[in-house]
Structures are given as C-alpha cells and as structure tokens.
C-alpha cells in the first residue's frame, strides 16, 4: 500500500491524521486542498459548494499526483462520493482509501474552531454528498476519535488486515 487517501468531510481530521500516518509509514504527505485551482477555492470561500464540473478536473490532478509518487504518498482528500473515488482509482489504480468517521457534532465544532477556506456553512452540503466507503471499494473505515496515536494505530492495523 504505497498510495493512501485519507478521506472524509471537512473537519474529519484528514490532514492531521494523514501527516501522522505518513510519518508512521515513512511516506510523504500531500493535501489535496493545495491542488484545488483558485476558482474552486474562491467558490468554497464564498460558501458555494463545488459541483462535479469543479471537482472532476481537480480529482484528476489528485490521481496524477498519487500515481507520480514513486516512493508512495498519503494524500488528504475529501473523496466524498463513490464516483469521486472511482475517478481517483482510474488514475492511480493501486490507491487505498481510509475513511475517517466522525460524529456530525464533532465535525461542526472542529470546523468552527479552525482557519480554513471551507466555511462551516458548507458542512451540510458535504454530508449530503458523502457516500460512505462501501465494502467492495479498496479501503477501510476508521473512527477518528481519541488520541491521534491510537487513531493511526487503528488505521495501520486495519490496513494490514485487509
């Protein structure tokens, strides 16, 4: 497993967990938020949800970045819907997803207490779009509550068991 996407809605902890997971596995880390074109960032900053026309070209860049990482890579990326994950897999066939599962109240609290271009008002849209990782998709679902080391440990164990 040299290409891992840590996924979930905004506030799920993708970046924090992704950085810690990458360090534990001795891999690089990238945040898909940094790959958004300026138009996507401006749209989200204005409180306007992205549509598939906005997301698909961005997901192609995410997949290209993953595929180009010869030493492996952990990528934080929302990948909310199955069709988005399929788009990533189409460009990086060996990718494995780690869905971070977080109670909605915790997501809202996290979003309200951080600085990010994604405003808390878009959480509802994100949750409407979210399609949990299905059993036939490459990856695992992990609850992201408790100490970070424990969460990363659950991910490492879950990936090893799949």
Backbone bond lengths (Angstrom), bond angles and torsions (degrees), N, CA, C in turn:
res aa  C-N    CA-C-N  psi(-1)  N-CA   C-N-CA  omega(-1)  CA-C   N-CA-C  phi
1 X - - - 1.446 - - 1.520 109.23 -
2 X 1.301 114.90 90.18 1.460 117.92 -178.06 1.521 112.65 -103.39
3 X 1.322 117.92 -5.33 1.463 121.55 177.98 1.526 108.25 -132.09
4 X 1.332 114.89 111.63 1.464 120.98 -175.37 1.514 108.80 -124.45
5 X 1.320 116.80 130.81 1.456 122.05 173.38 1.518 107.92 -107.80
6 X 1.331 116.10 119.00 1.456 122.30 174.10 1.523 105.38 -90.07
7 X 1.328 116.50 116.22 1.465 121.86 -168.97 1.512 112.74 -122.08
8 X 1.326 114.49 164.17 1.452 122.07 176.85 1.515 109.68 148.40
9 X 1.312 116.91 174.41 1.459 120.31 -179.28 1.528 111.39 -71.13
10 X 1.294 115.50 169.14 1.453 121.40 176.84 1.530 109.28 -57.15
11 X 1.319 116.04 135.90 1.454 120.45 -178.47 1.518 114.79 90.75
12 X 1.335 117.37 -3.99 1.470 120.47 -177.84 1.525 112.65 -73.72
13 X 1.336 117.38 -16.22 1.459 120.75 -179.36 1.512 113.99 97.33
14 X 1.331 116.43 23.03 1.462 120.42 -175.74 1.530 112.57 -56.94
15 X 1.318 116.61 -46.14 1.469 119.61 -176.85 1.525 111.71 -70.33
16 X 1.318 117.54 -47.29 1.469 120.88 -179.10 1.527 110.11 -60.96
17 X 1.321 116.25 -48.84 1.463 120.16 -179.64 1.528 110.30 -68.25
18 X 1.321 117.11 -40.12 1.461 120.63 179.99 1.516 112.92 -60.73
19 X 1.335 117.09 -43.69 1.467 120.90 178.05 1.529 110.05 -62.05
20 X 1.332 117.03 -45.59 1.466 121.01 -179.56 1.529 111.56 -65.79
21 X 1.330 116.83 -40.01 1.466 120.33 178.53 1.523 110.62 -65.56
22 X 1.325 117.05 -43.71 1.465 120.90 178.68 1.525 110.56 -59.94
23 X 1.332 116.90 -42.68 1.461 120.35 178.92 1.532 110.58 -63.76
24 X 1.329 116.90 -42.81 1.480 121.06 -179.65 1.526 110.34 -62.72
25 X 1.346 116.59 -37.87 1.465 120.55 -176.98 1.527 113.59 -90.68
26 X 1.332 117.14 -4.30 1.465 120.34 -178.88 1.517 112.77 69.51
27 X 1.333 115.90 35.61 1.465 121.07 -178.44 1.525 109.79 -119.03
28 X 1.335 115.27 166.68 1.450 120.39 174.76 1.516 110.83 -76.86
29 X 1.327 115.98 165.56 1.459 122.76 178.67 1.522 109.23 -130.64
30 X 1.336 115.38 143.19 1.462 121.73 173.01 1.520 108.23 -141.75
31 X 1.310 115.87 149.49 1.461 121.71 177.77 1.522 108.18 -110.62
32 X 1.317 116.37 120.99 1.466 120.77 -178.35 1.524 111.91 -62.28
33 X 1.333 118.06 -22.46 1.464 119.80 176.04 1.526 111.06 -56.80
34 X 1.333 117.02 -34.53 1.461 121.38 -179.66 1.532 112.11 -71.25
35 X 1.325 117.09 -12.79 1.465 121.71 -178.56 1.529 112.53 -95.42
36 X 1.335 117.04 -6.41 1.467 119.93 178.23 1.521 110.24 -65.16
37 X 1.334 117.77 138.40 1.462 118.76 171.66 1.536 109.66 -68.19
38 X 1.312 115.70 159.13 1.468 121.31 -177.64 1.528 111.87 -56.08
39 X 1.321 117.58 -34.60 1.475 120.58 -179.00 1.524 110.99 -64.45
40 X 1.329 117.97 -38.38 1.462 121.00 177.62 1.526 110.72 -66.01
41 X 1.319 116.39 -44.54 1.466 120.19 -179.80 1.522 110.35 -62.21
42 X 1.334 116.62 -42.88 1.468 120.46 179.50 1.522 110.63 -62.75
43 X 1.311 116.63 -40.89 1.466 121.05 -179.73 1.525 110.60 -63.19
44 X 1.338 116.58 -49.13 1.459 120.11 -179.82 1.530 111.12 -65.66
45 X 1.320 116.89 -40.19 1.462 120.73 179.06 1.522 111.56 -59.67
46 X 1.332 115.82 -30.57 1.469 121.58 178.86 1.528 111.60 -83.15
47 X 1.345 116.89 0.80 1.454 120.31 178.80 1.514 114.30 83.91
48 X 1.334 116.38 16.96 1.465 121.59 -179.31 1.534 108.59 -102.48
49 X 1.335 117.32 121.94 1.470 119.33 179.48 1.526 111.65 -64.97
50 X 1.314 116.14 147.73 1.462 120.75 174.34 1.520 109.44 -73.32
51 X 1.323 115.31 152.57 1.460 120.40 173.28 1.533 107.47 -112.56
52 X 1.317 116.42 177.89 1.467 119.24 -177.12 1.521 112.21 -61.47
53 X 1.321 117.89 -31.87 1.460 120.79 177.06 1.519 111.86 -62.45
54 X 1.327 116.68 -31.67 1.464 121.62 176.11 1.521 111.14 -79.26
55 X 1.316 116.12 -39.97 1.466 120.68 -171.21 1.528 114.20 -78.11
56 X 1.323 117.73 -40.58 1.472 119.45 -171.15 1.532 113.27 -60.04
57 X 1.339 120.50 -46.23 1.476 118.43 177.10 1.533 112.12 -62.36
58 X 1.330 116.42 -36.74 1.463 120.80 177.65 1.525 109.91 -64.54
59 X 1.334 117.89 -43.74 1.462 121.14 179.20 1.527 111.56 -63.49
60 X 1.322 116.92 -32.07 1.474 120.01 174.98 1.524 110.75 -63.18
61 X 1.329 117.16 -40.22 1.464 121.47 177.25 1.533 110.15 -66.94
62 X 1.326 116.78 -40.41 1.467 120.84 176.10 1.530 109.34 -57.91
63 X 1.325 117.10 -49.01 1.469 121.19 -179.46 1.526 111.40 -62.62
64 X 1.324 117.40 -41.99 1.472 120.96 178.87 1.525 110.97 -62.43
65 X 1.328 116.02 -40.67 1.464 120.56 179.43 1.524 110.41 -64.44
66 X 1.324 116.72 -44.26 1.458 120.55 177.12 1.527 111.21 -61.73
67 X 1.319 116.74 -47.52 1.465 121.05 -176.98 1.523 111.87 -63.61
68 X 1.326 117.17 -31.98 1.467 121.04 -178.14 1.529 113.24 -79.22
69 X 1.304 117.85 -11.29 1.466 121.98 -176.53 1.522 110.01 -81.39
70 X 1.312 116.60 89.62 1.465 121.19 -175.31 1.519 113.15 -66.32
71 X 1.316 117.77 -27.37 1.467 121.87 -179.98 1.520 111.95 -92.46
72 X 1.325 117.27 5.59 1.451 121.38 -177.79 1.517 110.93 91.86
73 X 1.323 115.86 161.28 1.458 120.52 -175.67 1.520 109.49 -161.21
74 X 1.322 115.42 139.82 1.450 122.13 168.46 1.522 105.49 -104.46
75 X 1.320 116.80 124.95 1.469 122.45 -176.89 1.525 108.92 -119.42
76 X 1.328 116.48 128.47 1.461 121.07 170.66 1.519 107.11 -85.97
77 X 1.324 116.53 122.36 1.464 121.49 -177.87 1.522 108.36 -155.69
78 X 1.312 116.92 133.93 1.465 120.14 -176.95 1.522 112.35 -56.40
79 X 1.331 118.47 -48.88 1.473 122.30 177.25 1.528 111.29 43.64
80 X 1.306 116.99 46.95 1.467 122.29 -169.46 1.524 115.04 -65.97
81 X 1.311 117.00 -38.42 1.465 120.08 -174.87 1.528 110.30 -108.31
82 X 1.307 114.77 152.00 1.462 119.57 179.50 1.527 111.68 -55.58
83 X 1.341 116.83 -40.83 1.468 118.76 -179.26 1.525 111.60 -62.69
84 X 1.339 117.88 -28.55 1.457 121.05 176.56 1.518 110.52 -73.12
85 X 1.318 115.91 -40.43 1.466 119.19 177.54 1.523 110.31 -66.31
86 X 1.322 116.73 -38.56 1.469 119.76 177.44 1.524 110.84 -63.59
87 X 1.318 117.52 -35.00 1.466 121.90 178.05 1.536 109.42 -65.09
88 X 1.324 116.58 -40.85 1.464 119.80 177.93 1.524 110.34 -66.57
89 X 1.331 117.35 -45.24 1.467 121.45 179.50 1.535 111.00 -61.14
90 X 1.321 117.44 -34.61 1.466 120.74 178.93 1.530 111.65 -60.75
91 X 1.330 117.00 -29.46 1.460 120.51 -179.88 1.519 114.39 -102.08
92 X 1.321 116.89 -15.18 1.473 122.18 180.00 1.523 106.84 -144.24
93 X 1.321 115.88 80.11 1.464 122.76 -167.61 1.524 114.69 -59.10
94 X 1.324 118.28 -27.17 1.457 119.49 -174.87 1.533 112.96 -96.27
95 X 1.312 117.94 14.94 1.460 121.35 -179.24 1.526 111.37 -68.89
96 X 1.333 115.05 146.24 1.455 122.68 175.83 1.522 106.83 -123.44
97 X 1.329 116.78 137.33 1.459 121.88 -178.32 1.520 110.65 -101.70
98 X 1.337 114.62 143.81 1.459 122.22 172.35 1.523 105.59 -123.45
99 X 1.334 116.35 105.64 1.465 119.97 178.98 1.523 109.11 -85.93
100 X 1.326 115.57 124.48 1.456 121.04 175.55 1.517 108.65 -88.67
101 X 1.317 115.89 121.33 1.456 122.45 -178.36 1.532 107.57 -102.52
102 X 1.343 115.18 122.68 1.460 121.42 -175.95 1.527 108.31 -137.62
103 X 1.327 118.32 135.25 1.467 120.01 176.82 1.540 111.23 -57.10
104 X 1.327 116.13 143.19 1.464 121.92 -176.46 1.519 112.51 -55.76
105 X 1.323 118.11 -41.89 1.466 120.47 179.25 1.526 111.18 -60.72
106 X 1.312 116.92 -38.59 1.468 120.45 178.29 1.525 110.82 -67.67
107 X 1.340 117.26 -38.93 1.462 120.39 177.32 1.526 110.50 -59.59
108 X 1.318 116.17 -47.84 1.463 121.10 -178.86 1.523 110.84 -60.87
109 X 1.327 116.25 -43.35 1.465 120.23 179.84 1.526 111.11 -63.74
110 X 1.321 116.35 -44.17 1.467 120.58 179.23 1.530 111.00 -61.62
111 X 1.324 116.40 -43.67 1.467 119.90 -178.42 1.524 111.52 -66.18
112 X 1.313 116.73 -33.64 1.465 120.87 -178.06 1.527 112.04 -73.79
113 X 1.334 117.36 -18.73 1.459 119.88 -174.54 1.526 113.51 -111.82
114 X 1.318 118.70 19.20 1.461 119.86 179.27 1.518 110.15 -131.42
115 X 1.323 115.31 163.72 1.454 120.66 175.39 1.517 107.70 -102.94
116 X 1.323 115.77 119.81 1.461 122.25 -176.84 1.514 107.29 -160.93
117 X 1.329 117.08 152.87 1.464 118.95 -179.60 1.523 113.18 -69.01
118 X 1.336 116.49 -18.50 1.465 120.84 179.11 1.528 109.05 -84.29
119 X 1.334 118.47 110.40 1.461 119.61 -179.10 1.534 111.43 -74.57
120 X 1.335 116.70 152.98 1.465 120.51 178.57 1.532 113.13 -56.61
121 X 1.312 117.49 -24.20 1.464 120.54 -179.34 1.531 112.65 -63.78
122 X 1.319 117.67 -18.68 1.471 120.09 -179.35 1.533 113.35 -89.58
123 X 1.330 117.67 -0.85 1.467 119.37 -179.92 1.523 111.84 -59.99
124 X 1.322 117.32 -42.66 1.468 120.17 179.93 1.518 110.97 -58.61
125 X 1.323 117.13 -43.29 1.465 121.64 178.29 1.528 110.32 -62.57
126 X 1.323 116.52 -41.92 1.464 120.38 179.42 1.532 110.75 -62.15
127 X 1.314 116.56 -43.83 1.466 120.25 -178.81 1.522 111.92 -68.86
128 X 1.324 117.32 -31.28 1.472 120.07 175.25 1.522 110.87 -67.36
129 X 1.318 116.18 -34.37 1.465 121.60 -178.65 1.523 112.07 -78.73
130 X 1.323 116.97 -28.59 1.464 122.04 -174.03 1.528 112.44 -59.30
131 X 1.309 115.08 124.91 1.455 123.79 170.94 1.527 105.16 -118.70
132 X 1.328 117.32 108.07 1.462 118.91 -177.77 1.529 111.70 -53.30
133 X 1.313 114.61 149.51 1.457 121.68 178.31 1.523 108.83 -56.47
134 X 1.313 116.82 127.66 1.464 122.08 -177.90 1.528 110.44 -89.01
135 X 1.313 115.74 158.86 1.466 121.95 -177.59 1.531 112.60 -59.48
136 X 1.340 116.95 -27.22 1.459 119.25 -178.52 1.534 113.18 -91.55
137 X 1.329 117.00 6.96 1.458 120.81 176.67 1.531 109.08 -98.02
138 X 1.343 116.49 153.33 1.467 119.23 -178.61 1.527 111.46 -75.92
139 X 1.316 116.74 102.53 1.448 117.96 177.92 1.511 113.71 158.72
140 X 1.336 113.92 -171.64 1.457 121.96 -177.48 1.528 109.63 -138.69
141 X 1.329 115.42 159.14 1.470 122.33 173.63 1.521 106.91 -110.84
142 X 1.343 116.66 133.41 1.457 121.85 -177.27 1.531 108.51 -135.03
143 X 1.301 115.95 132.75 1.460 120.58 176.54 1.525 108.36 -72.80
144 X 1.326 116.31 127.39 1.460 121.42 179.94 1.525 109.92 -102.05
145 X 1.302 114.89 71.13 1.462 122.16 171.90 1.518 107.16 -134.55
146 X 1.307 116.84 151.47 1.450 121.30 -178.59 1.510 111.00 96.26
147 X 1.330 116.09 -177.11 1.466 120.81 -178.85 1.532 112.07 -59.64
148 X 1.328 115.26 144.53 1.460 121.76 -177.82 1.523 111.81 -56.55
149 X 1.321 117.98 -43.98 1.471 120.38 -179.78 1.522 111.72 -59.28
150 X 1.338 116.63 -37.36 1.465 120.33 178.15 1.518 111.49 -68.32
151 X 1.329 116.83 -41.29 1.472 120.79 178.56 1.528 109.38 -61.67
152 X 1.325 116.83 -47.67 1.475 120.72 179.38 1.527 109.65 -62.27
153 X 1.314 117.59 -39.81 1.465 120.27 177.01 1.519 112.23 -60.54
154 X 1.350 116.84 -41.33 1.470 120.32 177.28 1.530 110.56 -63.81
155 X 1.321 116.32 -37.91 1.469 119.38 179.17 1.525 110.36 -66.08
156 X 1.318 116.55 -48.94 1.475 120.21 -179.23 1.530 110.26 -58.59
157 X 1.330 116.80 -44.17 1.465 120.43 179.09 1.528 110.77 -65.04
158 X 1.327 117.00 -41.98 1.461 120.89 179.94 1.516 112.48 -64.85
159 X 1.320 116.22 -39.65 1.470 119.66 178.03 1.527 110.89 -67.62
160 X 1.307 116.74 -39.04 1.477 120.57 179.98 1.520 111.09 -66.90
161 X 1.327 116.97 -31.01 1.468 121.10 -176.62 1.529 113.17 -83.15
162 X 1.321 117.92 -13.49 1.472 118.51 -175.01 1.517 112.43 -83.80
